[in-house]
Amino acid sequence: FNLVLLGSVVAALGQPLFLNAPAALSAEWFAPEERSTSTTLASLAMAVGNGVSFAASPYLANLTAPSGEAPIPGTEPLPSVHRLLLYQAAATLGALVLTLPFMGCSVGGADGGHREEPALVSLRRCAGSSAFVFHVLSFGLAFGLFSGLSTLLEEVMHPAGYSSEDAGIVGGSLILGGTFSSGLVALLLDRTRRFRETYRACLTLGLLAVGVLAWAMHQGGVRKPLLALIGITTGACVLPIMPISLEMGAEYTYPTPEAMSTSILVLFGQVFSVGVIWWMDEARGSPVCLEGFTLELDRAVPCLFPGCEICLEETPEGDAVLEPFQGPESHPGLNSPETRAVLEPFRDAKWSLVILVVLLAVATLLSFVKKGRYLRLEA
């Protein structure tokens, strides 16, 4: 566990570098009329990469060598998680090799390209811009909302009877819709430079779309095609918010380096994400079981479900909705010689969904509070 924790910390240390890069590289490599497109493509690539990794990880983890043979002669077959980590390490190394030739490249934009100034000076300028402060709060709430939704998507859909497949459809649809709309929004902004109006429109339409999505996830029984359509619509409204926000932050705080304004936006976005995820999880109801099942403590190590609680069938004669365990050796302490169904407890997610809608409503209202100047375009 300690080694896994250390690896997670090291990986997390590198994440801000990727999140902060789009706006800074756009300012250094592209002309003003190209920056919205470049920032959007870079931000979108991260969202698409996350979606691909979530979709591909279960498949890669389950890959096995033919006939149970080890992938390398003379070695033991790798556990599924170890194989997955090996694939991820190879992909990371490949990305590093592809990036090395571009290190040190600088084209320079029309405003002078790379700029540097003391960090304290940049922080004071950012804090002194009331438009930027309200923008940080608005973006932080929107970013936290998306993080909470993507992190707890399956948990908030499960109580209404949706399956993991349904949650995967919604998650994939969010990325698909956002990919298409972000490209259109980038082209629009490069032509019109109407960042603030587009940002407000995305938030307002996103509020309506998230409201419909929350209703569908709580109501249950929505068919897969309609779920996909709602997910596509929601993603189309919500995903363009990040690249627009990065460009707005750079405009409001010029001549502060773009890396500083982006870092502040990402930092507050991550802080709000932690709070939103915790709040949504705490707002869920107490664990309950279906009729015919009793809530019991999971005595196995590791626990089968989060919270270490399970729903265990009351009598072996009952209908087994799910029978993942066939003997005592597979899950110590739970199974008797006869088969007993084991289900995951579900928690009512109504208030978690309400939190999503309320937070996005607040983010939308904050976007209308202060009208900032596009200082970089004016320079």
N, C-alpha and C positions, 0 to 999 in steps of 0.2 A: 504493500500500500504506500509506504513512504517513497519508493521509487516512482510509482505512478503519480503521486502528488507532486514530486519534484519535477517530473516531466511536464505535468500540466502547468505548473508555475512558469517554467521556462518558455513553453509555447505561448502562454498568456502575455509574457513580457514582449513578445514580438508582435502581438496583435495590434497595438496602437500604431506601430510603424506603418502597417498596411492601411489602417483606417484613416490615418492622417495624410497619406501620400497623394490622393487624387487631386485635391485643390492646389496643393503646392506644385506638383509636377505640371499641372495644366498651365499655371501661371508662368512657369519657367520654360516650357517647351512649346506652347501654343500661343497664337495671336488671340486678342480679345474676342473676335468673332468665332473662335473655335473652342473656347474654353468650356462652355456649357456641355458640348458634345463629349469632349475628352473626360471631363469630370464625371459625367453620367456613365460613360462606358466603363471607366475604372471602378466606380462604386457598384455598378450593375454586375461587373465580373465577380466581385466578392459575393454578392447575393446569389448569383447563379452557381458559383463554386460551392457555397454552403448547401444549396438545394441538391446539387449533384452528389455531394458527399453523404448527405442524409439518405438519399435514395440508394446509393451504391454500397454503402457500408454494410448493411445486412447481407447483401449478396456476396461481397468479397469475404466477409467473415465466415460464410458457410461453404466457401470453396474448399474442396478436399482433393487430395492427390488420388489418382486411380488406384482402386483396390486397397485404399488405406495406406499406400506407400508414402514414405517420407519424400518431400520435394528434392532433397539432396541425399544421395546414397550414403548410408552409414550414419544417418542422423535419425532422430525421433520425429514423428509428424508434429508440426507446430500446432498448438491450440489455436482456435479460431481468432481470438482477440490478438494473439501474437502475430498471426498472419496479417491481420488488418493493420496493425501498427507498422509492420514491415512494409506493406504497400504504401502507407502514408509517408513513411520515411523516404522511400524511393521517389515518390512524387515530389516531396519537398526538395530533395537533392536535385531532381531534374529541373524544377523551377529555378533554383539557385543558379544552375549552370546556364540556363537560358537568359537569366537576368544579367550575368556578369558582363557581357559585351556592351551593355547599355550604361553601365556605371560610369559616372563622370561626364555623360553627355549633357549638353546644355545648349538649347537653341536660343532662348531669350525672347520674351514677348515684347510688344510694342511699348510697354511701360517701363522697360529697363531690365526685365528678367529678374534674376535672383536679388533679393534684398535681405539685409541682416541688420539687427539692432538689438540692444540688450533686452533680455527677457522681461525685466521689471518695467521697462518703458513700454513694451508691447502689452503687458498685463494692465498697466494703468490706462492705456488708450482703449483697450477692450472694455474695461470696467467703467470708463467714462462715457461710453456710448450707450445711452438708454435704449436705443433701438436694438442694439446687439444683445443687451441683457434680456429684454423681453423675447428676442428671437431664440436665445439659448434656452430659456424656460419652455417656450413653445416646442422647440425641436426636441428637448430632453423628454418631455411627456410623450410626444409622438414616437420617438425612438424606443422609450420604455414600453409603450403599448405594443409595438411590433415584437419586441423581445419577449414580452410576457405571453403574447399570443402564440409565437412560434415555439416557445419552451413548454407551455402547458396546453398545447393544442389538443393532444389526445386525452389529457385528463379532463378538460372541460367538455369534450364531446362524448366521453364514455358514459356519463350518467343518463344521457338521452337515448342510449342504445346504439350509438354509432360504434363501428369497429375501427381497428387500426388502419384498415384499408381506406375507410372513409376519411380518417384524419390525414392519411397520405395524399388522398385526392385533393383535399382542401389546401394542404401545404404546397403541393406541386402547382395547383392552380394559382395560388398567390404569386409564386415566382414567375409563372408563365405570363400572367396578366401584367405584372410589373415590368417584365422584360420588354414587352411590346410597347407599353405606354411610355416607358422611360426614354426609349429611342425617339418617339414622336415629340415628347416634351423637350428633349435636348435640341432637336432641330428647330422647334418653335422658339426657344429661348435665345439661340444663336442669332435668330433673325429679328426678334422683337425686343430682347433684353428686359422683358417684363417679369422679373423674378418674383417680386412680392405678390403680384396679382395671381400668378400661376401657383405659388405656394399656398395662398389662401384658398384658391379653387380646389387644389388637391386635398387640403384639410377638410373643407366643407363637404365635398363629394365623398371623401373617405369616411366622414362621420356618418353619413347616410348608409354607405356600404357596410361599415362595421356594425351599425345597428341592425341591418338585415341579416348579416352573418351571425351576430349574437342570437337573434331570434331563431334562426334556423338551427343553430347548435343546441339551443335550449329546448326547442319544440320537439325535435326528433322526427324521424319518419320521412325526411326530405330525400328524394331520390338522388342518386349519384350525379346524373347530368346537371340537375339544378344546383347541387352543392358545388360542382365544378364551375358553373357559370357565376355563382355568387363569389366564389374564391377568386376567379379571374377578375371580376369587377372590383373587388376589394383591393387586390394587388395592384391593379392598374391605377387606383387612386392613391394608395399609400406608399408604394415603393419609390416613386419619383421624389418624394419629400426629402430624402437624404441628399442627393446631388444638388437639388435646388438650394437646400439649407447651407451647404458648404460654399456655394457661390455667393449667396447672400451674406454670409459671415465675412467673406473676403471683401465684399463691397462695402459693408458697414464699417469695417475697421481699417481700411487702407490709410496709410502705407504700412500698417503692421504686416509682417510676413504671413502668407497664407497658412503656413504650417502652424502658427500660433492660434489663429482663429479656429482652424479646423480641430486642433488639439483640445481647445476649450469646449467646442461643441460635442466632440466625441466623448470627452471626460464626463460631462454632465449627462450625456446620453447613457453612458454605462452606469453611472450612479443611479439615475432614475430607473434603469432597467432592473437593478438589484432590488430597489424598493418596490417596483411594480410587481415583479415576480413573487416576492415575499408576501405582499399584500393580497395578490390574487390567490395564492396558495392558502393563506390564513382565512380568507373569506369563504373558502369551500366548506360545505357542511361536514358533519361528523360521518365517519365511515358506516355504511349500512349494507345489508345483504339482501338478496332476493329471498322470497318465501321458500322455506325448506332448507335454508342454510343458516348457520350460526357464525357469528363473528368470534374468531379466536386469535390468540397470539401465535405468530409464526415462530416456532422454536428452532427452525433449521438455520444453518449458517452456510451460505449467505441467505438472507431473506428472499423470498420469491417476489414480493411486491414492495414498493415503497411504503414505509410506515410499519413494516413487519407485522401486518395483520392480514388475515385471510378469511374467506368465507368457506366453511367446511360443511359438506352435506350432512344433514342430521341423521339420516338413516341410509344404509347401503342399498335399500330397495328403491330409493327415489330415483327419478330420472336424472341421469348425469348429463348436465349441459356441457361440461368440459371435463375431460379425464386425462390430464397430462401425466399423472403418476400411476404406475401399475404395481408398485411394490414398496415395502418399507425402506429398501435400500436407496430409492431414488430421492426421497425427501424425508429424512429421519425425523421421527416425532409426530408425523402427520398421518401417514398411511397405516391402515390396519391391513391384515391379510386380504380382506375383501376391498374392492375398488371403491373409493369415495371421491366424489367430484370436488374440485378445488377451484374457486372463483376469486377474482380480485374484488375487494370491496369498492363500492363507488360512493362518491361524495357529491352532493348537489353543488353545481357550479353556477347557480343563478347569479349570486352576488359577484362572483368573479367576472362574469360577462358584463354586469352592470358597471363594474369598475372600468372595464375597457372603454365603454361608450362615454362615461363621464370624463375620463382623462382626455380622450380625444376632443370632447366638447370644450374642455378648458384650454387645451392646446390651440384650438381654432379661435377661441375668444382672444387669447393672448396675441395671436398673429395680427389682430386688428387694433391693438392698443397703440402702437407707435409706428410711425412711418419714417424709416431711415433714408438717408441719401446714398446713392450709388457713387461713392467717393472714387473708386478705382476707374469707373467709366468717365468720371468728370476730369480725371487727371490728364 
